Amino acid sequence: MGGVAETHTGWTFLTSHARVLAAIAEDHRTRIRDIAARCRLTERAVQKIISDLEEAGYLTHTREGRTNAYRIVPGTILRHPAEAGMTVEALLSALAQHDAQRDGQPRWPGSVSS
């Protein structure tokens, strides 16, 4: 799982920050290397994104032995004015519902499936 699997040019609907947050929501003990592979980013980019998310109050982490355990702060409000009042929890729930519909089961503990 080393390196970036594929490159993409042009714009996408989800930012790299949203992708990293969703990967952490799926497994709060995931390694930066695994997040990078899943999100098709470099490990350095993932480290920067995690730092951004922590600085903005969306995420915290604690050391557990040699690994980090991440905690998403679910009530944190999204930053863009167009999403005023929408929480990180609502965003992750919507992404989890999409994944659940695609593969038949929820992706993170706080998600609901239809």
C-alpha positions in Angstrom: 0.0 0.0 0.0 2.8 2.5 -0.7 2.4 5.6 -2.7 -0.5 7.1 -4.6 -2.5 4.5 -6.6 -3.9 6.8 -9.3 -3.8 10.4 -10.2 -6.8 12.6 -11.0 -6.9 15.9 -12.8 -9.7 18.4 -12.7 -12.2 19.0 -9.9 -14.1 16.6 -7.7 -17.1 17.0 -5.5 -15.4 16.0 -2.2 -12.3 17.7 -1.0 -9.3 15.8 0.3 -10.2 16.9 3.8 -13.6 15.3 3.5 -12.1 12.1 2.2 -9.6 11.9 5.0 -12.3 12.6 7.6 -14.4 9.8 6.1 -11.5 7.4 6.2 -11.0 8.2 9.8 -14.7 7.8 10.5 -14.5 4.3 9.1 -11.6 3.3 11.3 -10.5 5.6 14.1 -7.2 3.7 14.5 -6.3 3.7 10.8 -2.7 4.5 9.9 -1.7 7.6 7.8 -0.2 5.2 5.2 -3.6 3.5 4.8 -5.5 6.8 4.7 -3.1 8.0 2.0 -3.7 4.8 -0.1 -7.5 4.9 0.3 -7.7 8.6 -0.5 -5.0 8.4 -3.2 -2.9 11.1 -1.5 0.6 11.2 -0.3 1.3 10.5 3.4 2.7 14.0 3.7 -0.6 15.5 2.4 -2.6 13.3 4.8 -0.5 14.5 7.7 -1.1 18.1 6.7 -4.9 17.5 6.3 -5.0 15.8 9.8 -3.2 18.8 11.2 -5.7 21.2 9.6 -8.6 19.2 10.9 -7.2 19.1 14.4 -6.4 22.9 14.3 -9.9 23.7 13.2 -11.5 21.5 16.0 -12.9 18.7 13.8 -10.6 16.0 15.0 -8.4 15.1 18.0 -6.0 12.2 18.6 -4.4 10.3 21.4 -1.4 8.1 21.3 -2.2 4.4 22.0 1.1 2.6 22.0 2.7 3.1 18.7 -0.5 4.3 16.9 -2.8 7.2 17.0 -6.5 6.9 17.9 -8.5 9.7 16.3 -11.8 11.1 17.6 -14.1 13.1 15.3 -15.9 15.9 17.1 -19.4 15.2 15.6 -21.1 18.5 16.5 -18.5 20.7 14.7 -20.1 23.0 12.1 -18.9 22.8 8.5 -16.9 25.9 7.5 -18.5 27.1 4.3 -21.3 29.6 4.6 -23.5 27.5 2.2 -23.4 24.7 4.7 -24.2 26.9 7.7 -25.5 24.8 10.5 -24.6 21.5 9.0 -22.4 19.3 11.3 -19.6 17.0 10.5 -21.7 14.2 11.8 -24.4 15.0 9.2 -21.9 15.0 6.4 -20.4 11.7 7.5 -23.8 10.2 8.0 -24.7 11.1 4.4 -21.5 9.6 3.1 -22.1 6.5 5.1 -25.6 6.1 3.8 -24.2 6.3 0.3 -21.7 3.6 1.0 -24.3 1.5 2.8 -26.6 1.6 -0.2 -23.6 0.7 -2.5 -22.4 -2.3 -0.5 -25.2 -3.2 1.9 -23.8 -2.1 5.3 -22.9 1.0 7.3 -19.3 2.2 7.2 -18.9 3.9 10.5 -20.5 3.4 14.0 -22.6 6.6 13.9 -24.2 5.9 10.5 -27.6 4.7 9.7 -28.6 2.6 6.8 -31.9 2.8 4.9 
